[in-house]
Amino acid sequence: MTTSRGFVPRTLKFAAFLMSVVAVGALIAPLSLAPAPRRWHWMAEVLRLWARIVLHTFGIRRSEALESGAAPAGARVIVGNHVSYLDIPVLLARSRCLFLAKEEITAWPIMGWIARRSGMVFVKREDLWSRARSVLSIQERLQAGLSIVVFPEGTTSIEGPLLGRSHFFAGAFRAARMESCPIELVYLDYEDPEECAWVGDDEFLPHLWSFLGRKRTQVRVRSTWVTGVEDRAAQRRTVWFTRQWLLQSGRNLDLRPSPERAFQDTLTRLFEDSTKPRSPIGGFVESGSPEIAYAF
């Protein structure tokens, strides 16, 4: 970790961040009058440019580690661990994409307005109908050729899924199946996760001010791909595999020296255990359970 000492560097970074947010708002205002599919693409490009500016301003350097060959072309569902608000610009800078976000964000000053205008999908996770509507909205974005980023736990954590302590939102997997889109699994590995993580009762502005004291931050984006999610059984197996991949990535374990072979082995083991009872209700998967709910 390299720390930027002094009040002035932090102030300049913070001022640059605020100016970038205002500039994005000014650009998005006229673009929001365009029809939906075209508007979403324009917004995603604006947000991608903004994210790259933010990463440069904050001193965040991103590296990629692809674990399973070349990336499929076109729209995809991107599923990853959620460490901090820093994840947003890190993932936006990689490709044109939009996010599935919690509904409370719409009430945030400025950022909530930008998120609403940009075509982000919002969900109230405890509301069954809101989850169902969010799946349809994700499908609309995928049909328009835009990727969607989903943090399936709906909360931040340092090491990935919180085994036994949270739910796993599986609706995006259903959208990927319905639209025959690949699923990209990503794990954001910050060099100093304790410093970068925004968890628990941390307030946004104090945490951001503290983070801006860092001169440079390295984040390694590990990724792999899942394709061929053609039916509900494959969808359930993919949700289970995703949880295991994120868990083991967080524990710094070598999940699979041969990605394709290990994935096939995972599907085989789960298929052999398919006689276990399953929940008939979709939307969430209980953390720590190998049993996969019928995803909404």
NORVENBEL-V33375 format. One record per residue. RES is the residue in one letter. PHI is phi in whole degrees, -180 to 180 (NA if undefined). BURIAL is + if it has 9 or more other ideal C-beta (glycine too) atoms within 8 Angstrom, else -. D_LAST is the distance of its C-alpha to the last C-alpha in Angstrom with 1 decimal. Layout:
((RES:PHI:BURIAL:D_LAST) (RES:PHI:BURIAL:D_LAST))
This chain:
((M:NA:-:41.8) (T:-114:-:44.1) (T:-105:-:44.7) (S:-90:+:46.0) (R:-85:-:48.7) (G:110:-:49.8) (F:-77:-:48.6) (V:-64:-:49.1) (P:-57:+:46.6) (R:-63:+:43.8) (T:-62:-:44.8) (L:-65:-:45.0) (K:-63:+:41.5) (F:-65:+:40.1) (A:-64:-:42.0) (A:-64:+:40.8) (F:-63:+:37.1) (L:-61:-:37.6) (M:-63:-:39.4) (S:-66:+:36.7) (V:-65:+:34.1) (V:-63:+:36.5) (A:-63:+:37.2) (V:-63:+:33.5) (G:-60:+:33.3) (A:-66:-:36.4) (L:-73:+:35.0) (I:-72:+:31.6) (A:-53:-:33.3) (P:-72:-:34.9) (L:-66:+:32.1) (S:-67:+:29.6) (L:-83:-:31.6) (A:-75:-:30.6) (P:-63:-:28.0) (A:-52:-:24.4) (P:-60:-:24.0) (R:-66:-:27.5) (R:-60:+:27.1) (W:-60:+:24.1) (H:-66:+:26.2) (W:-63:+:29.2) (M:-62:+:27.4) (A:-62:+:25.9) (E:-69:+:29.4) (V:-62:+:31.0) (L:-66:+:28.6) (R:-65:+:29.3) (L:-63:-:33.0) (W:-59:+:32.6) (A:-62:+:30.8) (R:-67:+:33.6) (I:-65:+:36.2) (V:-63:+:34.5) (L:-60:+:34.5) (H:-66:-:38.1) (T:-64:+:39.1) (F:-80:+:37.5) (G:75:+:38.9) (I:-94:+:35.7) (R:-110:+:36.1) (R:-106:+:33.2) (S:-125:-:33.5) (E:-114:-:31.2) (A:-137:-:30.8) (L:-85:+:29.0) (E:-101:-:28.5) (S:-144:-:27.5) (G:80:-:29.6) (A:-67:-:29.4) (A:-77:-:26.3) (P:-63:-:24.8) (A:-82:-:25.6) (G:94:-:23.4) (A:-67:+:20.2) (R:-153:+:17.8) (V:-97:+:15.0) (I:-105:+:17.0) (V:-117:+:15.8) (G:-151:+:18.5) (N:-76:+:20.1) (H:-125:+:21.1) (V:-103:+:24.7) (S:-163:+:26.1) (Y:-63:-:26.2) (L:-65:+:28.2) (D:-59:+:25.1) (I:-62:+:24.5) (P:-66:+:27.9) (V:-60:+:27.8) (L:-79:+:24.7) (L:-62:+:25.6) (A:-71:+:29.0) (R:-75:+:27.7) (S:-163:-:26.3) (R:-73:-:25.2) (C:-156:+:21.8) (L:-125:+:19.8) (F:-121:+:17.6) (L:-91:+:14.5) (A:-132:+:16.4) (K:-70:+:16.5) (E:-62:+:17.7) (E:-61:-:21.0) (I:-63:+:22.2) (T:-62:+:22.9) (A:-90:-:25.8) (W:-70:+:27.4) (P:-62:-:30.8) (I:63:+:31.1) (M:-62:+:28.2) (G:-64:+:25.8) (W:-65:+:27.6) (I:-62:+:27.4) (A:-62:+:23.7) (R:-64:+:23.1) (R:-72:+:25.6) (S:-82:+:24.5) (G:97:+:21.1) (M:-61:+:18.9) (V:-100:+:15.4) (F:-116:+:15.1) (V:-143:+:12.6) (K:-102:+:13.5) (R:-66:+:11.4) (E:-84:-:12.7) (D:-104:-:11.8) (L:-59:-:8.8) (W:-71:-:9.9) (S:-64:+:10.7) (R:-64:+:7.3) (A:-64:+:6.4) (R:-65:+:9.9) (S:-65:+:9.7) (V:-63:+:7.4) (L:-64:-:10.2) (S:-66:+:12.8) (I:-62:+:12.1) (Q:-61:+:12.5) (E:-61:+:15.7) (R:-67:+:17.1) (L:-64:+:16.6) (Q:-62:-:18.3) (A:-80:+:21.0) (G:90:-:21.7) (L:-107:+:20.6) (S:-82:+:18.9) (I:-124:+:16.3) (V:-98:+:16.8) (V:-131:+:14.2) (F:-103:+:15.4) (P:-65:+:12.5) (E:-78:+:14.7) (G:74:+:15.3) (T:-153:-:19.0) (T:-93:-:22.1) (S:-157:+:23.8) (I:-84:-:26.8) (E:-115:-:25.9) (G:98:+:22.2) (P:-52:+:19.6) (L:-87:+:21.2) (L:-54:-:21.3) (G:80:-:20.8) (R:-125:-:20.6) (S:-153:+:17.2) (H:-99:+:13.4) (F:-128:+:11.5) (F:-74:+:8.7) (A:-109:+:6.7) (G:-61:+:4.7) (A:-64:+:8.2) (F:-67:+:8.5) (R:-65:+:6.4) (A:-60:+:8.7) (A:-63:+:11.5) (R:-64:+:11.2) (M:-65:-:11.3) (E:-101:+:14.2) (S:55:-:15.8) (C:-101:+:16.3) (P:-70:+:17.6) (I:-118:+:16.2) (E:-102:+:19.0) (L:-98:+:19.2) (V:-128:+:21.7) (Y:-126:+:23.6) (L:-90:+:25.9) (D:-112:+:29.1) (Y:-81:+:31.5) (E:-65:+:35.1) (D:-135:-:35.3) (P:-61:+:31.9) (E:-63:-:33.6) (E:-80:+:35.1) (C:-85:+:32.2) (A:-65:+:29.4) (W:-114:+:28.4) (V:-131:-:27.2) (G:64:-:27.7) (D:-98:-:29.9) (D:-59:-:31.3) (E:-83:-:32.3) (F:-62:-:31.5) (L:-63:-:35.1) (P:-61:-:37.0) (H:-66:+:34.7) (L:-62:+:35.0) (W:-60:+:38.8) (S:-65:-:39.1) (F:-64:+:37.1) (L:-66:+:39.3) (G:-73:+:42.2) (R:-82:+:41.1) (K:-80:-:42.9) (R:-141:-:40.5) (T:-138:+:37.1) (Q:-105:+:35.8) (V:-129:+:32.1) (R:-105:+:31.2) (V:-99:+:27.9) (R:-88:+:27.0) (S:-146:+:24.5) (T:-149:+:23.4) (W:-128:+:21.3) (V:-129:+:18.8) (T:-127:-:19.0) (G:74:-:18.4) (V:-83:+:14.6) (E:-102:-:15.1) (D:-146:-:13.0) (R:-65:-:10.4) (A:-63:-:13.3) (A:-65:+:14.1) (Q:-63:+:10.7) (R:-64:+:10.9) (R:-65:+:14.5) (T:-68:+:14.0) (V:-62:+:11.9) (W:-63:+:14.8) (F:-62:+:17.4) (T:-60:+:16.3) (R:-60:+:16.8) (Q:-65:+:20.1) (W:-64:+:21.3) (L:-67:+:20.8) (L:-60:+:22.4) (Q:-74:+:25.3) (S:-64:+:25.8) (G:-66:+:26.3) (R:-93:-:28.8) (N:58:-:30.6) (L:-97:-:30.5) (D:-81:-:30.9) (L:-66:-:27.6) (R:-157:+:28.8) (P:-61:-:32.2) (S:-118:-:31.1) (P:-56:+:27.5) (E:-65:-:26.9) (R:-67:-:28.6) (A:-65:+:26.8) (F:-65:+:23.3) (Q:-62:-:24.4) (D:-63:-:25.7) (T:-62:+:22.5) (L:-63:+:20.6) (T:-64:-:23.6) (R:-62:-:23.7) (L:-70:+:20.1) (F:-64:+:20.6) (E:-66:-:23.7) (D:-101:-:21.9) (S:-74:-:19.3) (T:-80:-:21.0) (K:-68:-:19.7) (P:-66:-:17.6) (R:-122:+:13.9) (S:-71:-:11.7) (P:-84:-:10.2) (I:-103:-:7.8) (G:-96:+:4.3) (G:110:+:4.4) (F:-130:+:7.9) (V:-121:+:10.4) (E:-65:+:13.9) (S:-65:+:16.5) (G:86:-:19.2) (S:-105:-:17.7) (P:-74:-:17.5) (E:-81:+:15.1) (I:-105:+:11.5) (A:-72:+:8.7) (Y:-67:+:6.5) (A:-72:+:3.8) (F:-79:+:0.0))
